[in-house]
């Protein structure tokens, strides 16, 4: 599976961004999809995930109510709508495809896209 992430940028605190991930080379609906982020000096963090059919989602507490993950299996695409952004959301965001059934345990068997940088200014 090949993944291409896009949509990062610079935004002021309180603003919004929409990240997109385009997939190719596999049966998209068989993979759970997720967004991870990494800040220098910190471990990679799973931010949000969605199951293959788009019926179950997972969010870390710090983004609940602000971020929304979605997918369109007809278009082999996944999105992350990020609202009310905070400076602490600044990170390199990666999309991932993972067959692991447990959404919260995604990562160890994942295919990765390149990162897209999100910078939130205060």
Secondary structure, 3 states (H helix, E strand, C coil): CEEEEECCEEEECCCCEEEEEEEECCCHHHCEEEEEEECCCCCCEEEEEECCCCCCEEECHHHCCCEEEEEECCCCEEEEEECCCCHHHCEEEEEEEECCCCHHHCCCCCEECCCEEEEEEC
